[in-house]
């Protein structure tokens, strides 16, 4: 490995050794084993969200065995006691990723050999045609510079914790722990931590609430009325909802299920998608189908039926699941809702003040209560601080709208406006969104082609910055596309065509996913058509080789991605 001090030069640097960085490095090295490549990881372990440091008992996967793997290494089935509906404890994904980096070897080096752990990227900028990466060793605090011709940003959506500052925090005698550190904390085992408050409406907050309540703590669950929390708690769907498939995750991997979504990522050439989304009859049918799902989720939670004197009814999410205006996830525990209704105090407010071991809310009642530990399920910041504002502008990353030049703003307003007209012509349902609390972005949206590549610089790629449901699936598909893109193995559309495609993504996102669509990178229900689009552009067909019925109804599995990858490698050899 290159020395850890002084300047070092590489062919490619991958920022992040989570699942996205791992598979991106693997595919690049498979195609070009001689590549001088290094992965930079701020943590001491691989995996990112699924790294060993972040695991806690109530953290379960939201993907199933058989889908939660890369195509070149099957995942061993976890023991039955650690599985529910083929979902499993997150620690088995951790184990899988650790094993993956040890087993994948190129030119005498494993992937693990190529990872520089405890390395924080402080700044990235282009200098004389190369990327200069300034790094800090988080242990020794020593600094070094790395150079690379190409760069993959695989730091993802959950790498920089959003930790709000609270009034009176300096006088607070309790502990404050973000979900990123919850797994390594001892707050649940510590008997002195009797009163626990959890902030946030998402899945990580729900996990921490459940774990604290099961441990017998006095738990207060605080969800804001403004900001992201104003969208309410996550829509937590029971994992045993009936489907024609083995489970809901497998169902989501089938094109027939994807076709029910009003997704611009599905080509506008099918009579079926025309019927569903371009006619009022079809839109009504789609609405009915998802209303059944939404009703099943609400009935399972029993927001208004369960007896509770602690504010349980405040947990009901506001907008039907199909719109994804808030967050969503799976409810793994049969006793989750009954436990919360009986044991957990629910507040829709913000923290006004901390002091001693007391927490004060900003509600009309002046509510306050004892608090020994404040657990933060407050989400993540976009990890772009290593780029200065000019670089973010040049690359098409989100930056403050106040910094946008008038002519640039006018250009994109025109492009997005034209795309919006097409979106509304095609999708009847999107013409009339429900009333909802909308959170407007102060930044420009992503302006990356396929949410991966800048329009004017092909030396840097942003891997898995799209918010898609099937993480490993999308990460591997992007890795295959990225190799072919850098190999110049297919003709990319013209600049004007790519700009129009980006504008379509932005316009559709805002109509389809409301607040979540503001940045133009949200595709929670659209993993399959997104991946199809990448491979279709590459003119690869192995993912469509099951016949009409199989292509429409059979779930797309990791093995299908493996066949696409082998098809691409064969094409390279024959050129």
C-alpha positions in Angstrom: 0.0 0.0 0.0 1.1 3.5 -0.6 2.6 5.4 2.3 0.2 7.1 4.7 2.3 10.3 4.8 3.5 12.6 2.0 1.8 12.8 -1.4 0.6 9.7 -3.2 -0.9 9.4 -6.7 -3.5 6.9 -7.8 -5.5 6.1 -10.9 -8.7 6.1 -8.9 -9.7 7.0 -5.4 -12.9 5.8 -3.9 -14.2 7.9 -1.0 -16.1 5.6 1.4 -15.9 1.9 2.1 -19.5 1.2 2.6 -21.4 -1.2 0.4 -21.3 1.3 -2.5 -17.6 2.0 -2.4 -16.8 -1.7 -2.0 -18.7 -2.9 -5.1 -17.6 0.1 -7.2 -14.0 -0.7 -6.4 -14.5 -4.4 -7.0 -16.1 -4.0 -10.5 -13.4 -1.5 -11.5 -10.6 -3.8 -10.5 -12.2 -6.8 -12.2 -12.2 -4.9 -15.4 -8.8 -3.3 -14.9 -6.9 -5.3 -12.2 -3.8 -3.2 -12.7 -5.5 0.0 -11.6 -3.8 1.8 -8.7 -6.8 2.2 -6.5 -7.4 3.2 -2.9 -10.5 3.5 -0.7 -10.6 6.2 1.9 -12.8 5.4 5.0 -13.3 7.7 7.9 -14.4 4.8 10.2 -12.3 1.9 11.5 -14.5 -0.7 9.8 -16.2 -1.3 6.5 -19.9 -1.1 5.8 -21.0 2.5 6.4 -24.5 2.3 7.9 -24.0 -1.5 8.2 -20.5 -1.1 9.7 -19.7 -2.9 13.0 -19.6 0.3 15.0 -23.3 1.2 14.1 -25.0 -2.1 14.9 -27.4 -2.5 17.8 -29.8 -5.3 18.7 -33.0 -3.8 17.2 -31.3 -3.0 13.9 -32.7 -5.4 11.3 -32.3 -5.4 7.6 -35.1 -4.1 5.3 -33.9 -6.4 2.5 -34.2 -10.2 2.4 -31.9 -13.1 2.0 -31.2 -13.9 -1.6 -31.5 -10.2 -2.6 -29.1 -8.7 0.1 -25.9 -9.8 -1.7 -23.6 -9.0 -4.6 -23.7 -11.2 -7.6 -20.2 -12.7 -7.2 -20.5 -13.8 -3.6 -23.7 -15.5 -2.2 -24.6 -14.6 1.4 -24.9 -17.4 3.8 -28.4 -17.7 5.3 -28.6 -16.4 8.8 -29.9 -18.8 11.5 -33.7 -19.1 11.8 -33.8 -17.3 15.2 -32.3 -14.2 13.6 -34.7 -14.1 10.6 -38.2 -12.8 10.1 -40.0 -13.2 6.8 -36.5 -13.6 5.3 -35.3 -10.3 6.8 -32.5 -10.7 9.3 -30.5 -8.9 11.9 -28.3 -6.2 10.3 -25.2 -7.8 11.8 -25.3 -10.4 9.1 -24.9 -7.7 6.4 -22.0 -6.4 8.4 -20.5 -9.9 8.5 -21.1 -10.3 4.7 -19.4 -7.0 3.8 -16.4 -7.8 6.0 -16.1 -11.2 4.3 -16.5 -9.6 0.9 -13.5 -7.3 1.2 -11.4 -10.1 2.5 -12.3 -12.5 -0.3 -12.1 -10.2 -3.3 -8.5 -10.2 -4.5 -6.7 -8.5 -7.5 -3.0 -8.5 -8.3 -2.2 -10.0 -4.9 -4.2 -7.5 -2.9 -7.6 -7.9 -1.3 -10.1 -5.0 -1.2 -9.3 -4.7 2.5 -5.6 -4.1 1.6 -6.6 -1.1 -0.4 -8.7 0.6 2.3 -7.1 3.4 4.3 -9.2 3.4 7.5 -9.5 6.3 10.0 -9.1 8.7 7.1 -11.2 11.8 6.9 -11.4 13.7 3.7 -11.1 17.4 4.5 -11.1 18.9 1.0 -11.3 18.0 -2.7 -10.5 20.2 -5.6 -9.3 19.9 -9.2 -5.7 21.0 -9.7 -4.0 20.8 -13.1 -6.4 18.2 -14.4 -6.1 15.9 -11.3 -8.1 15.6 -8.1 -6.3 16.7 -5.0 -7.7 15.1 -1.8 -6.6 16.5 1.5 -6.9 13.9 4.2 -6.7 13.8 8.0 -5.8 10.8 10.1 -8.5 10.8 12.8 -6.3 9.2 15.3 -2.9 10.9 14.9 -4.3 14.1 13.4 -1.6 14.0 10.8 -2.4 15.3 7.3 -1.5 14.1 3.9 -2.4 14.8 0.2 -3.5 12.3 -2.3 -3.8 12.8 -6.1 -6.0 10.9 -8.6 -7.0 11.1 -12.2 -10.4 9.7 -11.3 -12.6 9.9 -8.3 -15.6 8.0 -7.0 -17.6 9.7 -4.3 -19.3 6.7 -2.4 -19.8 8.5 0.9 -23.6 8.1 0.5 -26.5 9.7 2.2 -25.8 8.6 5.8 -22.2 9.5 6.5 -22.3 12.9 8.2 -24.7 13.0 11.2 -27.0 16.0 11.6 -26.5 17.0 15.3 -28.6 20.0 16.2 -27.5 22.4 19.0 -29.9 22.9 21.8 -30.3 25.9 24.0 -28.8 25.2 27.4 -26.9 22.2 26.1 -23.8 23.3 28.0 -25.6 23.1 31.3 -27.1 19.7 30.5 -25.8 16.9 32.8 -27.1 14.1 30.8 -25.7 12.5 27.6 -26.6 13.3 24.0 -26.1 10.5 21.5 -26.8 10.5 17.7 -28.0 7.2 16.2 -24.6 6.8 14.5 -23.1 6.2 17.9 -26.0 4.4 19.5 -24.6 1.0 18.7 -21.4 1.5 20.7 -23.1 3.4 23.6 -24.1 1.7 26.9 -27.1 3.8 27.5 -29.5 0.9 27.4 -27.5 -1.2 29.9 -26.7 1.8 32.2 -29.1 1.6 35.1 -28.5 5.3 35.9 -30.0 6.3 32.6 -33.6 5.9 33.6 -35.3 8.7 31.6 -34.6 8.6 27.9 -35.9 11.1 25.3 -35.7 10.3 21.6 -35.9 13.0 18.9 -36.9 12.1 15.3 -39.7 10.5 13.3 -37.7 8.1 11.2 -36.7 4.4 11.4 -33.6 4.9 13.5 -35.6 6.9 16.1 -38.3 4.2 16.2 -35.5 1.6 16.7 -34.1 3.5 19.7 -37.5 4.1 21.2 -38.3 0.4 21.0 -34.9 -0.7 22.5 -35.2 1.8 25.3 -38.8 0.9 26.1 -38.0 -2.9 26.1 -35.3 -2.2 28.6 -37.8 -0.6 31.0 -36.7 3.0 30.5 -39.1 5.9 30.8 -39.3 7.0 27.2 -40.4 10.2 25.6 -40.6 10.4 21.8 -40.3 13.9 20.4 -41.3 14.7 16.8 -41.1 18.3 15.6 -44.0 20.2 14.2 -41.7 22.1 11.8 -38.9 20.9 9.6 -38.6 17.3 8.5 -40.2 16.1 11.7 -43.4 18.0 10.7 -44.1 15.1 8.3 -44.8 12.9 11.3 -43.4 9.5 12.2 -42.3 7.1 9.6 -44.9 4.9 7.8 -43.8 1.6 9.3 -45.3 -1.2 7.4 -45.6 -4.7 8.9 -43.1 -7.1 7.3 -45.6 -9.8 6.8 -48.0 -8.0 4.5 -49.3 -10.6 2.0 -48.1 -10.4 -1.6 -48.1 -12.9 -4.5 -44.4 -13.2 -3.9 -42.3 -14.8 -1.1 -42.2 -11.4 0.7 -42.7 -7.7 0.0 -39.0 -7.1 -0.8 -39.1 -9.7 -3.5 -42.3 -8.3 -4.9 -40.7 -4.8 -5.2 -38.0 -6.4 -7.5 -40.6 -7.4 -10.1 -41.3 -5.2 -13.1 -45.0 -5.7 -12.8 -44.9 -4.1 -9.3 -42.7 -1.3 -10.5 -45.1 -0.6 -13.4 -47.7 0.4 -10.8 -45.6 3.4 -10.0 -46.0 6.7 -11.9 -42.4 6.7 -12.8 -40.8 8.6 -15.6 -37.9 6.1 -15.4 -40.2 3.6 -17.1 -40.0 4.2 -20.9 -43.2 5.7 -22.4 -43.9 2.9 -24.8 -46.1 0.3 -23.1 -49.9 0.1 -23.5 -49.9 -1.1 -19.8 -48.2 1.9 -18.4 -50.2 4.2 -20.6 -53.4 2.7 -19.2 -52.3 2.9 -15.6 -50.8 6.4 -15.6 -52.1 8.3 -18.6 -55.8 7.7 -18.1 -58.1 8.6 -15.2 -59.4 5.0 -15.0 -55.8 3.7 -14.6 -54.9 6.4 -12.1 -58.0 5.5 -10.0 -57.0 1.8 -10.1 -53.5 2.6 -9.0 -54.8 4.8 -6.2 -57.2 2.0 -5.1 -54.3 -0.5 -5.0 -52.1 1.7 -2.8 -55.0 2.7 -0.6 -55.4 -1.0 0.3 -51.7 -1.0 1.3 -52.0 2.3 3.2 -55.0 1.0 5.1 -53.3 -2.2 6.1 -50.3 -0.2 7.5 -52.6 2.2 9.4 -54.7 -0.7 10.7 -51.6 -2.6 11.9 -50.5 0.4 13.9 -53.9 1.2 15.2 -53.2 4.9 15.6 -56.7 5.8 16.7 -57.9 2.4 18.1 -55.3 1.7 20.7 -56.0 2.9 24.2 -53.3 5.3 25.4 -53.1 8.3 27.6 -49.6 9.2 26.4 -50.3 10.8 23.0 -50.0 7.7 20.9 -52.4 9.0 18.2 -49.8 11.7 17.4 -47.7 9.1 15.6 -50.0 8.7 12.6 -48.3 9.8 9.4 -49.9 12.5 7.4 -49.8 11.6 3.7 -50.6 8.2 2.1 -47.7 5.9 1.6 -47.7 6.1 -2.2 -46.5 9.8 -2.0 -43.6 9.2 0.3 -43.7 12.7 1.6 -42.1 11.6 4.8 -40.0 8.6 5.7 -41.0 4.9 5.7 -39.6 1.5 6.7 -40.5 -1.9 7.9 -42.0 -2.7 11.3 -40.1 -5.8 12.4 -41.5 -6.3 15.9 -45.0 -7.7 16.5 -45.2 -5.8 19.9 -43.8 -2.5 18.6 -47.1 -0.6 18.5 -48.6 -2.1 21.6 -45.4 -1.3 23.5 -45.3 2.3 22.3 -49.0 2.9 23.1 -48.6 1.5 26.6 -45.1 2.8 27.6 -44.0 5.7 25.5 -44.9 9.4 25.9 -45.3 11.0 22.5 -44.9 14.8 21.9 -45.2 16.9 18.7 -43.0 19.8 19.6 -39.3 20.9 19.6 -36.8 21.1 22.4 -36.8 24.5 23.9 -34.3 24.1 26.6 -32.0 21.6 28.3 -30.7 22.1 31.8 -29.4 19.8 34.5 -31.2 16.6 33.8 -34.4 18.2 32.6 -35.8 18.8 29.1 -38.3 21.6 28.2 -40.5 21.6 25.1 -41.8 24.6 23.2 -45.5 23.5 23.3 -48.3 25.5 24.7 -48.4 23.6 27.9 -44.8 24.3 28.8 -44.1 20.5 29.0 -41.0 19.4 30.8 -39.7 16.2 32.2 -36.6 14.4 33.5 -34.0 13.4 30.9 -30.9 11.5 31.5 -30.1 10.7 27.9 -31.2 12.4 24.7 -31.0 10.1 21.6 -31.0 11.8 18.3 -32.6 10.2 15.3 -32.1 13.5 13.5 -30.8 12.2 10.2 -27.9 13.2 8.1 -26.2 16.1 6.3 -25.3 15.9 2.6 -21.6 15.0 2.7 -20.3 17.7 0.3 -18.4 20.0 2.7 -15.1 18.8 1.2 -16.0 20.7 -2.0 -15.9 24.5 -2.0 -19.0 26.3 -3.4 -17.5 26.9 -6.8 -16.7 23.3 -7.3 -20.2 22.3 -6.2 -21.6 24.7 -8.8 -19.3 23.3 -11.5 -20.1 19.7 -10.7 -23.9 20.2 -10.5 -24.1 19.3 -6.8 -26.7 21.1 -4.5 -25.6 24.6 -3.5 -27.5 27.6 -2.1 -30.0 29.1 -4.6 -28.9 32.5 -3.5 -25.5 31.8 -5.1 -26.9 30.8 -8.5 -26.2 33.1 -11.4 -29.4 34.6 -12.9 -28.7 33.2 -16.4 -28.1 29.7 -14.9 -31.3 29.9 -12.9 -33.3 31.0 -16.0 -31.8 28.2 -18.1 -32.8 25.5 -15.6 -36.2 27.1 -14.9 -37.0 26.8 -18.6 -35.7 23.2 -18.9 -37.5 22.0 -15.8 -40.7 23.9 -16.8 -40.8 22.1 -20.2 -40.1 18.7 -18.5 -42.9 19.4 -16.0 -45.4 19.9 -18.8 -44.5 16.5 -20.1 -44.7 14.9 -16.7 -48.2 16.2 -16.2 -49.3 15.1 -19.7 -48.1 11.6 -18.9 -49.1 11.1 -15.3 -52.7 11.8 -14.4 -52.2 11.1 -10.7 -49.4 13.7 -10.4 -51.7 16.5 -11.6 -53.6 16.6 -8.3 -51.3 15.9 -5.3 -52.9 15.7 -1.8 -52.7 18.6 0.6 -49.5 18.3 2.5 -47.0 20.1 4.6 -44.2 20.9 2.1 -40.6 21.5 3.0 -38.9 23.7 0.4 -35.2 23.3 -0.3 -32.9 26.4 -0.1 -30.4 24.6 -2.4 -30.5 23.8 -6.0 -31.3 20.1 -6.9 -28.8 17.6 -8.1 -27.9 18.2 -11.7 -26.1 15.0 -12.4 -26.9 12.6 -15.3 -28.4 9.5 -13.8 -27.7 11.2 -10.5 -24.1 10.0 -11.0 -22.0 12.0 -13.4 -21.6 15.8 -13.9 -22.6 17.2 -17.2 -19.1 18.8 -17.8 -16.6 16.5 -16.0 -16.3 12.8 -16.6 -13.5 12.2 -14.2 -15.7 12.1 -11.1 -18.8 9.9 -10.3 -21.2 10.1 -7.4 -22.2 6.6 -6.5 -25.5 5.8 -4.8 -26.4 9.4 -4.2 -29.8 8.5 -5.5 -32.3 7.6 -2.7 -33.4 4.1 -3.8 -35.0 1.3 -1.8 -32.8 -1.6 -2.9 -29.4 -0.4 -1.9 -27.1 -3.3 -2.9 -29.0 -3.8 -6.1 -28.7 -0.2 -7.2 -25.1 0.0 -6.0 -24.0 -2.9 -8.1 -25.9 -1.7 -11.2 -24.3 1.7 -10.9 -20.8 0.1 -10.5 -21.3 -1.8 -13.8 -22.5 1.4 -15.6 -19.6 3.4 -14.1 -17.0 1.0 -15.5 -18.5 1.0 -18.9 -18.9 4.8 -18.8 -15.2 5.3 -18.0 -14.3 2.7 -20.6 -16.3 4.8 -23.1 -18.0 1.5 -24.1 -21.3 3.2 -25.1 -22.3 6.5 -26.6 -23.7 8.9 -24.0 -26.4 11.3 -25.3 -25.5 14.8 -26.3 -25.2 17.5 -23.7 -28.6 18.9 -24.6 -30.2 15.5 -24.2 -28.5 14.9 -20.9 -29.6 18.3 -19.6 -33.2 17.5 -20.7 -32.9 14.1 -18.8 -31.7 15.8 -15.7 -34.5 18.3 -16.0 -37.0 15.5 -16.3 -35.7 13.8 -13.2 -36.0 17.1 -11.2 -39.5 17.9 -12.5 -40.8 14.4 -11.9 -39.2 14.2 -8.5 -41.0 17.3 -7.3 -44.4 16.1 -8.6 -44.0 12.5 -7.5 -42.3 12.7 -4.1 -43.4 16.1 -2.9 -41.0 17.4 -0.2 -38.6 14.4 -0.6 -38.3 15.2 -4.3 -37.0 18.7 -3.8 -33.4 17.7 -4.5 -34.2 15.6 -7.6 -32.5 12.4 -6.4 -35.4 10.4 -4.8 -36.5 7.1 -6.2 -37.8 5.1 -3.3 -40.1 2.9 -5.4 -38.1 3.0 -8.6 -35.0 0.8 -8.2 -36.0 -1.6 -11.0 -36.7 0.9 -13.7 -33.7 2.9 -12.7 -31.4 -0.1 -13.1 -33.2 -1.1 -16.4 -32.5 2.3 -17.8 -28.7 2.0 -17.0 -28.4 -1.3 -18.7 -30.6 -0.4 -21.7 -28.3 2.6 -22.3 -25.4 0.2 -22.3 -27.3 -2.0 -24.8 -27.0 -5.0 -22.5 -29.8 -7.5 -22.5 -29.0 -10.3 -20.0 -31.4 -8.7 -17.5 -34.2 -9.2 -20.0 -33.7 -12.8 -20.9 -36.5 -14.6 -19.1 -39.2 -14.3 -21.8 -42.1 -11.9 -21.7 -43.8 -13.5 -18.7 -40.6 -13.9 -16.7 -39.3 -10.4 -17.5 -42.6 -8.9 -16.3 -43.4 -11.0 -13.3 -40.1 -12.6 -12.0 -38.1 -10.6 -9.5 -34.8 -9.3 -10.7 -32.1 -10.9 -8.5 -28.4 -10.4 -7.9 -27.7 -13.2 -10.3 -29.3 -11.2 -13.1 -26.8 -8.4 -12.4 -24.0 -10.9 -12.6 -25.1 -12.1 -16.0 -25.1 -8.5 -17.2 -21.6 -8.0 -15.8 -20.4 -11.1 -17.6 -22.1 -9.9 -20.8 -20.2 -6.6 -20.6 -16.8 -8.3 -19.9 -17.4 -10.5 -22.9 -18.1 -7.5 -25.1 -14.9 -5.9 -23.9 -12.8 -9.0 -24.7 -14.3 -9.2 -28.2 -13.6 -5.6 -29.2 
